[in-house]
């Protein structure tokens, strides 16, 4: 057998091994995507969605001249960023999965009564403030930067 034929067989075996590894990686990734969300993930998504809706409402009010709402907007953005930071620190780093969970929560909250949505927004704001108060200095810095970027995006500053 020629040297070229031996290399060709080894190359095919190596390529087959790489292809198998890629397929297994893709299968594991898609299995992770279809895994049922935990109660913590669902709660986080519900709160982020509720706070996002609250933030958008408050941003509209600020843009319409109700500048006194800016403090409430900052509080809601800080709380949402605290939930995002906590999820990240707990290992939730699949942004696409988390975005899908949040979008599902946004859809589900459309069926809530306004009083129920307001109660959720209030409790999530309080919980987010608690998370923020328990965060270390570096985490608080990152959270405040995230909230500041969101403020700029919402108000167009």
N, C-alpha and C positions, 0 to 999 in steps of 0.2 A: 504494500500500500504506500502510495506516495505521501510525502510530507504534507502536500497541499490537501489531500483527501483527509488526512488525520486532523489537520487544523479545521477543515470544513465541518467534520463531525463534532469536534469540540466546540466550535462556534455555534452550531445548531443546538447542542445540548445547553450551552450557556444562554443562548437566546430563549430557549424553551423555559429554562429556569427563571429568567427575568420576567418572561411573559406570565408564568404561573404566579410569581410573586406579585406582579402588578394586579392580576385578577383577584388574588386573595386580599390584597389591600383594598381594592375597590369593593369587594364583597363585604369586608369588615366595615368599611365606611358607610355603605348603604344600610347595613344591619344596624349600625349605630344611629343612623338617621331615622329609622323606622321604630327604634326603641320607644316604648311608652314614656312620656314625660313623667318625672317625679312630681309629687305634691309641691315640693319646694320650687321646682321649675315653673309649674303652673301658677303658683302664688306670685312669684317674681314677675312673670309675664303679665298677670292680671294687674299688678300694681304699676308696672311700667306703662302699660296701656292706659290705665286710668289717669296716671300723672301726665302722660303725653297729651291726652284729651284736655285735661285741666290747663296745662301749659299753653296749648293752642288757643283756648278760650281766653285766658288771661292776656296772652300776647295781642289778640285782636282788640281787647279792651284798652290796653296800653297804647296801641297804634291809633285808637279812636280818641285819644286824649285823656284817658283815665290813668294818669301817671302814678297815682297812688297804688295801683294794682301791681306795679313793678316789683315791689317787695314780695308779694304773694307769688308772683311768677318765679322769682329767684328761689324761693323756698320750695316750690314744686319741682323746679329743675334740679336743685340740690338733692332732693329726696329721690328723684328718678335716677340720677347719677349714682347715688349711694347704692341703690338696688343693682344697677349695672356693675358697679365695682365689686359688690359682694358676690354676685354671680361669677364674675371673672376669677376672684380669689378662691372660690369653691370649685374651680376647674371647668366651669361652663365657658368654653372658648369657641364653640362651633357657632359662629355668627349667623350663618344661614338658618340653622335650627332654631336659634333663639329669636331671630327675626320672624320666622314662621309662627312660633308660639305667641309672640306679641301680636302679630297680625290676626291670629285666631282669637286672641283675647279682645282685640279691638272690635272684631265682628260680634263676638258674644256680648260685649257690653252695650251694643246698640239695642239689645232687647231688654235692658234694665230700665226700671222706672228712674226718673231723674233724681228722686230722693235716694234711691238705692245707689246710684252712681256717685252722688255727692257724698254719701256715707263711706263708700269705698275710697274715694279720692281723699277724704279726710283721714281715714285710718291709715292709708298708705303714706300720706304725707307725714303723719306722726311716726310711723314705723321707719320711714326713710330718714327722718331727723334723728331717731334713736341710733340707727346704723351709722350715720355720719358722726354722731357724738362718740361712738365707740371705736371709730377708725383711728389708726395711727396717723402721725403727722404727714407722712408721705402719701398715704391713701387719701387723706383729706385734700392735699394739694392736687392730686390727680383728679379727684372728684370735682373740685372747684373749677379746674381748667375745663373739664368736660361740660359742666353746667354753663360756664361762660361762653363756650363755643355754641352751645344750644341757644343761649340768650341772643347772641349775635345773629344766628341763623333765623330765629323766629322774628326778631325785630328789625333785621336788616341793617343793623348798626355797623 
